[in-house]
Amino acid sequence: MSVVADILESWRRPSVVMRRHLMRGRSEPFAFTFLIVFLVVCLIAQWPEAARTTTMNPDIPLPPQLLGRAMALLATIPLWYAFAALGGIVLRTLGRQGVWYEARIALFWALVTVSPMILLTGLVAGMIGPGPQLTSVGLLTFGLFGLFWALNLREAGRRHEV
């Protein structure tokens, strides 16, 4: 299935989509692709806010802002792997074995699943700016991410039950 179709299905049946991704077999490039898709969506989501900054202050051109934001997003890659390792540690403390890859898929797919909310957050940041609306959308996005990550980790842990 396409990524967009999987995202839509994940909002209704996250365990089914997660199980399908885990059944593909181990492929580190496949897992990394999810992370890259998320980072590209994050960059696109930051575009409205960068454009707002340029509109309000023409001395700050748009291209350098986007380049700086892109470089900052790339710098987060090791942090996402560290968060995935935390998910793996949680699964191992629950008695699961061989879960490091599954923990990466669980985290990276949760990030991709909330990408529509990331885009909405970017639009609110660009159109409305800082305020209670942006805070509310950000908290909702973070909460949904936590929910999807927990559901994906639960499914990743089930995969190794005998």
C-alpha positions as a Markdown table, in Angstrom:
| # | Residue | x | y | z |
|---|---|---|---|---|
| 1 | Met | 0.0 | 0.0 | 0.0 |
| 2 | Ser | 1.0 | 3.6 | -0.4 |
| 3 | Val | 2.3 | 5.6 | 2.6 |
| 4 | Val | -0.8 | 7.9 | 2.5 |
| 5 | Ala | -3.2 | 4.9 | 2.5 |
| 6 | Asp | -1.2 | 3.4 | 5.4 |
| 7 | Ile | -1.4 | 6.7 | 7.4 |
| 8 | Leu | -5.2 | 6.9 | 6.9 |
| 9 | Glu | -5.6 | 3.3 | 7.9 |
| 10 | Ser | -3.3 | 3.8 | 10.9 |
| 11 | Trp | -5.7 | 6.4 | 12.3 |
| 12 | Arg | -8.5 | 3.7 | 12.3 |
| 13 | Arg | -6.5 | 0.4 | 12.9 |
| 14 | Pro | -2.9 | 1.2 | 14.0 |
| 15 | Ser | -2.2 | -2.4 | 15.0 |
| 16 | Val | -3.1 | -3.8 | 11.7 |
| 17 | Val | -0.8 | -1.5 | 9.8 |
| 18 | Met | 2.0 | -2.0 | 12.3 |
| 19 | Arg | 1.7 | -5.7 | 12.0 |
| 20 | Arg | 1.8 | -5.5 | 8.2 |
| 21 | His | 5.1 | -3.4 | 8.4 |
| 22 | Leu | 6.6 | -5.9 | 10.8 |
| 23 | Met | 5.8 | -8.8 | 8.5 |
| 24 | Arg | 7.8 | -7.3 | 5.7 |
| 25 | Gly | 11.0 | -8.7 | 7.2 |
| 26 | Arg | 13.9 | -6.8 | 8.5 |
| 27 | Ser | 15.2 | -4.0 | 6.3 |
| 28 | Glu | 17.1 | -1.1 | 7.9 |
| 29 | Pro | 16.6 | 1.0 | 4.7 |
| 30 | Phe | 12.9 | 0.5 | 5.1 |
| 31 | Ala | 12.9 | 1.8 | 8.7 |
| 32 | Phe | 15.2 | 4.7 | 7.8 |
| 33 | Thr | 12.8 | 5.6 | 5.0 |
| 34 | Phe | 10.0 | 6.2 | 7.5 |
| 35 | Leu | 12.3 | 8.6 | 9.5 |
| 36 | Ile | 13.3 | 10.5 | 6.3 |
| 37 | Val | 9.6 | 10.8 | 5.3 |
| 38 | Phe | 8.8 | 12.2 | 8.7 |
| 39 | Leu | 11.7 | 14.7 | 8.5 |
| 40 | Val | 10.7 | 15.9 | 5.0 |
| 41 | Val | 7.1 | 16.4 | 6.3 |
| 42 | Cys | 8.5 | 18.4 | 9.2 |
| 43 | Leu | 10.5 | 20.6 | 6.9 |
| 44 | Ile | 7.4 | 21.2 | 4.7 |
| 45 | Ala | 5.4 | 22.0 | 7.9 |
| 46 | Gln | 8.0 | 24.6 | 8.9 |
| 47 | Trp | 7.7 | 26.5 | 5.6 |
| 48 | Pro | 4.6 | 28.6 | 6.5 |
| 49 | Glu | 6.3 | 29.8 | 9.7 |
| 50 | Ala | 9.5 | 30.6 | 7.9 |
| 51 | Ala | 7.5 | 32.5 | 5.3 |
| 52 | Arg | 5.7 | 34.4 | 8.1 |
| 53 | Thr | 9.1 | 35.4 | 9.6 |
| 54 | Thr | 10.2 | 36.6 | 6.2 |
| 55 | Thr | 7.0 | 38.6 | 5.7 |
| 56 | Met | 7.3 | 40.3 | 9.1 |
| 57 | Asn | 11.0 | 40.9 | 8.7 |
| 58 | Pro | 12.2 | 41.1 | 5.1 |
| 59 | Asp | 15.9 | 41.2 | 6.3 |
| 60 | Ile | 15.6 | 37.5 | 7.0 |
| 61 | Pro | 15.3 | 35.7 | 3.6 |
| 62 | Leu | 13.4 | 32.5 | 3.3 |
| 63 | Pro | 16.0 | 30.2 | 1.7 |
| 64 | Pro | 18.6 | 30.5 | 4.5 |
| 65 | Gln | 15.9 | 29.9 | 7.0 |
| 66 | Leu | 14.7 | 26.7 | 5.3 |
| 67 | Leu | 18.3 | 25.5 | 4.9 |
| 68 | Gly | 19.0 | 26.1 | 8.6 |
| 69 | Arg | 15.8 | 24.2 | 9.5 |
| 70 | Ala | 16.7 | 21.3 | 7.2 |
| 71 | Met | 20.1 | 21.0 | 8.7 |
| 72 | Ala | 18.6 | 21.1 | 12.2 |
| 73 | Leu | 16.2 | 18.4 | 11.3 |
| 74 | Leu | 19.0 | 16.2 | 9.9 |
| 75 | Ala | 20.9 | 16.7 | 13.2 |
| 76 | Thr | 18.0 | 15.1 | 15.1 |
| 77 | Ile | 18.4 | 11.7 | 13.4 |
| 78 | Pro | 20.6 | 10.3 | 16.2 |
| 79 | Leu | 18.1 | 11.5 | 18.8 |
| 80 | Trp | 15.3 | 9.6 | 17.1 |
| 81 | Tyr | 17.4 | 6.4 | 17.1 |
| 82 | Ala | 18.0 | 7.0 | 20.8 |
| 83 | Phe | 14.3 | 7.3 | 21.4 |
| 84 | Ala | 13.8 | 4.1 | 19.5 |
| 85 | Ala | 16.4 | 2.4 | 21.7 |
| 86 | Leu | 14.3 | 3.5 | 24.7 |
| 87 | Gly | 11.3 | 1.8 | 23.2 |
| 88 | Gly | 13.4 | -1.3 | 22.7 |
| 89 | Ile | 14.5 | -1.1 | 26.4 |
| 90 | Val | 10.9 | -0.9 | 27.4 |
| 91 | Leu | 10.1 | -4.0 | 25.4 |
| 92 | Arg | 13.1 | -5.9 | 26.8 |
| 93 | Thr | 12.0 | -5.1 | 30.3 |
| 94 | Leu | 8.7 | -6.6 | 29.5 |
| 95 | Gly | 10.5 | -9.9 | 28.6 |
| 96 | Arg | 10.6 | -9.5 | 24.8 |
| 97 | Gln | 13.8 | -10.6 | 22.9 |
| 98 | Gly | 15.3 | -9.3 | 19.7 |
| 99 | Val | 13.1 | -6.1 | 19.6 |
| 100 | Trp | 15.5 | -3.4 | 18.5 |
| 101 | Tyr | 14.4 | -3.3 | 14.9 |
| 102 | Glu | 10.8 | -3.6 | 15.9 |
| 103 | Ala | 11.2 | -0.7 | 18.3 |
| 104 | Arg | 12.6 | 1.5 | 15.5 |
| 105 | Ile | 9.7 | 0.6 | 13.2 |
| 106 | Ala | 7.3 | 1.4 | 16.0 |
| 107 | Leu | 8.7 | 4.8 | 16.6 |
| 108 | Phe | 9.4 | 5.8 | 13.0 |
| 109 | Trp | 5.9 | 4.7 | 11.9 |
| 110 | Ala | 4.3 | 6.6 | 14.8 |
| 111 | Leu | 6.1 | 9.7 | 13.6 |
| 112 | Val | 4.9 | 9.2 | 10.0 |
| 113 | Thr | 1.3 | 8.5 | 11.3 |
| 114 | Val | 1.1 | 11.9 | 13.0 |
| 115 | Ser | 2.5 | 13.7 | 10.0 |
| 116 | Pro | -0.9 | 15.2 | 9.1 |
| 117 | Met | -1.0 | 16.8 | 12.6 |
| 118 | Ile | 2.6 | 18.0 | 12.1 |
| 119 | Leu | 1.4 | 19.8 | 8.9 |
| 120 | Leu | -1.6 | 21.3 | 10.7 |
| 121 | Thr | 0.8 | 22.5 | 13.5 |
| 122 | Gly | 2.9 | 24.2 | 10.8 |
| 123 | Leu | -0.1 | 25.8 | 9.2 |
| 124 | Val | -1.2 | 27.2 | 12.6 |
| 125 | Ala | 2.3 | 28.4 | 13.3 |
| 126 | Gly | 2.4 | 30.2 | 9.9 |
| 127 | Met | -1.1 | 31.6 | 9.8 |
| 128 | Ile | -1.9 | 32.4 | 13.4 |
| 129 | Gly | 1.5 | 32.4 | 15.1 |
| 130 | Pro | 2.3 | 31.8 | 18.7 |
| 131 | Gly | -0.6 | 31.6 | 21.1 |
| 132 | Pro | -3.1 | 29.2 | 22.6 |
| 133 | Gln | -4.2 | 27.8 | 19.3 |
| 134 | Leu | -0.6 | 26.7 | 18.4 |
| 135 | Thr | -0.1 | 25.3 | 21.9 |
| 136 | Ser | -3.3 | 23.3 | 21.7 |
| 137 | Val | -2.5 | 21.8 | 18.3 |
| 138 | Gly | 1.0 | 21.0 | 19.5 |
| 139 | Leu | -0.2 | 19.3 | 22.6 |
| 140 | Leu | -2.8 | 17.3 | 20.6 |
| 141 | Thr | -0.1 | 16.3 | 18.1 |
| 142 | Phe | 2.2 | 15.2 | 20.9 |
| 143 | Gly | -0.5 | 13.3 | 22.7 |
| 144 | Leu | -1.5 | 11.5 | 19.4 |
| 145 | Phe | 2.1 | 10.7 | 18.8 |
| 146 | Gly | 2.5 | 9.1 | 22.3 |
| 147 | Leu | -0.7 | 7.1 | 21.7 |
| 148 | Phe | 0.4 | 5.8 | 18.3 |
| 149 | Trp | 3.9 | 5.0 | 19.6 |
| 150 | Ala | 2.5 | 3.1 | 22.6 |
| 151 | Leu | 0.1 | 1.1 | 20.3 |
| 152 | Asn | 2.9 | 0.3 | 17.9 |
| 153 | Leu | 5.2 | -0.8 | 20.7 |
| 154 | Arg | 2.5 | -3.0 | 22.0 |
| 155 | Glu | 2.1 | -4.6 | 18.6 |
| 156 | Ala | 5.9 | -4.9 | 18.2 |
| 157 | Gly | 6.0 | -6.8 | 21.6 |
| 158 | Arg | 3.2 | -9.1 | 20.6 |
| 159 | Arg | 5.2 | -10.2 | 17.5 |
| 160 | His | 7.6 | -12.1 | 19.7 |
| 161 | Glu | 5.2 | -13.8 | 22.0 |
| 162 | Val | 5.3 | -17.6 | 21.8 |
